[in-house]
Amino acid sequence: MVHYIRFLQPPRVSRLSHDKIHALLSTLLTITTDLGDDFYPGNSCILIAISHGTVMDLLGTAHWKPGMRVLKIEAKVPLDLLRLRARFFFTCNEYLYIDSLQIGRLSDIVSAWTEEFLHLDDLDTNLTVRRFEAPSGQVLEICEENGDSMARHVWDGGIVLAAWLVTMEYVQQAADEGPFNILELGTGCGTVGLAFGIRWSCQLLLTDVDDDALKYAIQNARKSRDTFNSVWECRPLDWSSPDRFQFDRPLTFIVASECIYNPDSIPDLVRTMASLVRQSNGLRAGSPQPKIMVSTKVRHSSEAAFFDLMKESGFEQKEHVPIPIADRYRESVGQDLEVVHVYIFEQKAGGILEPNRE
């Protein structure tokens, strides 16, 4: 199970009246799951650090213990470091590395960063930044909201799918054949779509019904401009009326991560996928039909309805890859690891049917 360091009280820096060379960094944080419904059950040492350029300085440590729900953090910061462009971060990685975006090396506790700031007044207290280094060395930087919105947070399935796809040969082959056009459904913060963008040069169309989530996707895409050559666009897409959504190029992949947890929205999701495939197939004769890439961490049995509807609607499951999630605590106590499942679907011969609206 992946856990995340989250800010319950945004990091703040205050002057110390009795100390002329340091300021005081303070915050409240927790270590919880993507849904915020469980807390990290083990022991962990949290390193408190400041990054300026490629230099990382350790400011102090704090200790998370079993049964904790909140941890108060305080650390002195040399004032000289606050005169540089910098950012604070909180990590359980003992070597102060950026979290890896590579299967087999994913962090089981994801670090929390602040935005870069030059002056303390610029320190954005409403955001948490997640930073992941791909095998290519490029860094995927995702801002998420300090709050309870599920649409504006990073999810386990998104991280795992992003790490999986950047190493897949047949994705590379599709990129080499070109044109390489990606549409993401329920993009949220944009994690999966932007992972395509840092790995390949492609056309990205990031969609979500949540306008506020799209604001974060737009912000994250803008932050990624220096790390990839992809062209991106963020647009709203309402799954209840997918035929109103129009695009002008055939799609290579339609991607959906952690989108089937709500059984009430599954028929609309499948109908949207069918609509997108039909429209893509009609844009250019002879283009390969788009593949649909879905990732999910099974949260309840009602998600099985998605697979039934996909079959009824003319889609064939071509691949299923179960990916265990790293978890030192579960391994230490002999518990089974949780799994993110990645599925690839294609249209069956004979075309796509409208899924039942019931």
N, C-alpha and C positions, 0 to 999 in steps of 0.2 A: 504494500500500500504506500502510495506517495503521500507525504505530509508536507505542509507548507508553513514557513515562518510568515506570520501575518501581523501587521501593526494594529493593535487595539487603540493605541494612542499614537498619533504620528510623531516621528522623531523631531525633537526641538533642541535648539542650542541656546544656552543662556550664559551670561557673563558671571564670573565668580569674583565677588568683591574682595576676597582675601588672596586671590591668585591672579597675577598680572600676565602670566604667560600661557594660561589655559582657559578654555571655556568648558561648559558641562553639556554633554550630549545625554538626553534622556528620552525614554519611550517605554510603552508597555507593549509586549508582544505575546503571541501564543503560537503553538505549533499544532496545526489542525489539518483535517482532510480537505479535499477540494470542495465538498459540500458544507464544511464547517460543522459536521455532525459528530465528530469524534476527535479526541486529543491524542497526541503522541504518548504512548504508554510507557516508554523507556527512559533511560538516562541519556542526555546528550549535552555536550559542551558547545555553547554558541560563541563564536568569535565575533567581536565587534571591531570593525575596521573602517578605514577611509581609503578611497582610491583616488589618485590624481594621475591622469595619464595611464601609463603602464605600471606605476608604482603603487603598491598596496602596503599600508602601515597598520599594524595591529594596535588597537586602542585598549583592549581589555577582553575579558571573558565573562560569561555568565553560565549558570548550570541549570538546565531543565531536568526536573526529577519526576518520577512516576507519580501520577495523581494530580499534577499541576494543570491549571487551566489558563493561567496568566503569569507572566514573568516581568518584573520591573528591571529595566536596564538603565544604568548610569555609567558613563565613562568620560574621563577627561580628554579633551582634544587640544593639542598644541595650536595656539592662535596662528602660528606661521603657516600651518597646513590649511587654515581657513581663508588664506589670502590667495590660494590657488583654485583653479577650476577643479572641483572635486565632487565626490558622492560618498555617502555612507553605505555600508552594507553589513548584513548580519548573516552568518553562514555557519553550518556545522561541518564544512569541509576544512580539515585541519591544515591544508596547504594553501588556503585562500584562492583556490581555483574558481573560475566561472563554472557553473553547472554544465555538465556535458549534454549534448544532444546526440547521443549515440547509444544504440541498444547495447546492453551489457555494461554500460557505464553511467546510466542515469542515476541521479541523486535520489535517495529515498526521503531526504528532507531538503526541499527546494529553498534556496537562499532568497532573501529579500533585500532589494537595493532601493535607494532613493534616486530621484532624477539628479542629473548633474546640476551643480549650482556654482556661480562665481561669487555671489553675495548671499548671505544667509536669508535675506528677504526673498530670494528667488527659490528657496527650498519649498517645493510643492508638497503640501501635507495631505493631499487627497489621493495620492497615487502610491502604489507599490510597483517596482520594476522587477521583472524576472529576466535574467540574462542566461542564454544557453549558447555554448560554443559547438558548432557543427564540426564533423570530421575534417572539413575543408579549412577550418580555422576561422571561418566567418562567424560573427556573433549575431544571434537572433535576440532582439531586445523587445520585450512585451510589457507594456504598462497595463495594469489592471486597477480597478477601483478599490479603495479602502472602504468596503461596505459589504452588504449582504446579497447583492445582486448576483444570481448565478450566471446571467448572460455576460457579465463584465468581469469574469474571473477566468483564470487558466484552469483547465480540467485535466485529469489524468490521461484520458483517452486522446486529448489533443497533443500532449507532450509525447506520448508513446508513438502515435501515428506520425508526427513530425520527424521523430528520430528514426523510425522505420523507413519512411519513404525516401529520405535523402541518401540511402545506401542501396536502394533496389535497382538492379540492373535493367529490368524491363521499363521502369520509369525513365531511366537514362536513355534507353533505346527510343522511347516515345519522344523524348526531348530532342534526340539527334535527328529523328525523322522529320519533325516539325510540320506545320506550325504547332506550338505547344501552348494550349489554352486551357486554363484551369478556372472552374467555378466552384466556390465553396458555399455550402448552405449552412446557416446558423453559425456564421464565422466568429461571433463574439468578439474577442480581442484580436482575432486574426492569426492565431498561432500556426495553424496548419497551412493556410494559404501562403503566409509569409515565409514558411519553411521552404516551400517550392521556390519562392522568389530569391532566397539567398543561395540556393543551390543551382538553379538554372535561370537562363534568360527566358521569360515566358510572359504571356498576357494573363494577368490575374483579375478575376471578377469576384470580389468578396461581398457576400449578401447576408442580410439578417433582417428579421421583422422588427427588431428592437433598435430604434433610432439612436438611443444612447449608447448601445453596444457598438453601433457603426462609428460613432465618434471616436471610440477607443481604437477601432480597427484603422480608421483614417490616421489617427495620431501615430500608431505603430508603423503603418506603412510609410509615413513621412520620415519617421526616425530611421527607417531601413534604407532610405534612398542611397546612402553612401556605401552600402554593402552589397547591392545587387543592381543589375541592369534591366530588371523586369518593369513592365508597364502595368500599373494597377488602377483599379476603379472600385469604389465601394458604393453599393446601391441597396435600397430596401427591396425585399422580396417577401410577399405575403403568401404563405403556403396555401391559404384558403382560396386564392384566385391566381394560380400560377400562370394561366394563359395570358394574363395581362403583362407579364414580364417578357420583354423582348431583348435579344442580343443579336450581334451581327457577324459572328464568326463560329465555325464548328468547334465543339469542345473536345478536348483530349481526355480530361478527367473531371468528373463531378465528385466533390469531396464532402463528406458529412461526418463530423466527429461529435460523439456524445449527444446525438440528436434524437435517440429513440427511447429515452427514459420516460417520456410522457406518453402513455398509451392513447390519450385523446387526440394527440397531434399526428399519430403515425399514418392514418389514411391520407391526410393532407400532404404529409412528407412524401409518401410513395407517389401520390398523384403529381406532385411537383417534379419529382425525378423523371416520371414518365413524360411530362410535358417538355422538360428540358431536353431529353433525349430525342423526342420527335422533332422539336424545333432545330436541334443541332444537325440531325440527319437530313433535314430539308435545306440546309444552307449551302452545302457543297457536295455535288454528286461525286461519289468515289472516295470521300474521306472516311477513314475508319470511324466506326461508331464510338461514342464516348464510353469509357469505363467508369463505373461508379465505385468509389472507395469509401467504406464506412468503418469507423472504429467505435467500439463501445466497451465499457466495463459494466458487465451485467449487474444491475441494481435490483431488479425484480423480474418475476417470471412473465409479466405482461408484455415484455419486450419481444417475446416470441411472435407476437402478432405481426411485427414488421416483416419477418422472413416469410410468413405465410402470404402476406399481401404482395410482397415482391414477386413471389412465384406465380400467384394468380394474375399479376399484371404483366407477365411476359418477360420477367428477368430471370436469368440463370446465375446461380452462385458459382463462380469460377475458381475462387480461392478462399481459404480460411486459414489465417495465421494467428494462433494464440501466443501472446507475448507475456510471460510472467513479469510482474513489477518488482524491482529490487526492494528489499525490506530487511534490513539487518536485524530489527527487533523480532520479526516473525521467524526468521531463520534461527535466531538465538534461542527461541522458546519452542522450536519444532512445529510451528504452525505452517499451513500451506500458504504459498504466495498467492496474492490476487493476480488476476489475469486481465489484460486488455485484448480484445478480439478484433482483428482486422479482416474485413471481408471485401472481396472484389466481385462485382456483378457486371454482367453484360446482357444486352437484349437477346432474347431467343430468336431463332428463325421464325418468321411468321408475324413479327411485329409486336407492338405494345398495346395492351388493353387498358381501359379505364378501371382503376380499382373501385371496389364497392364503397359507397360513401357511408355505409353503416358502421 
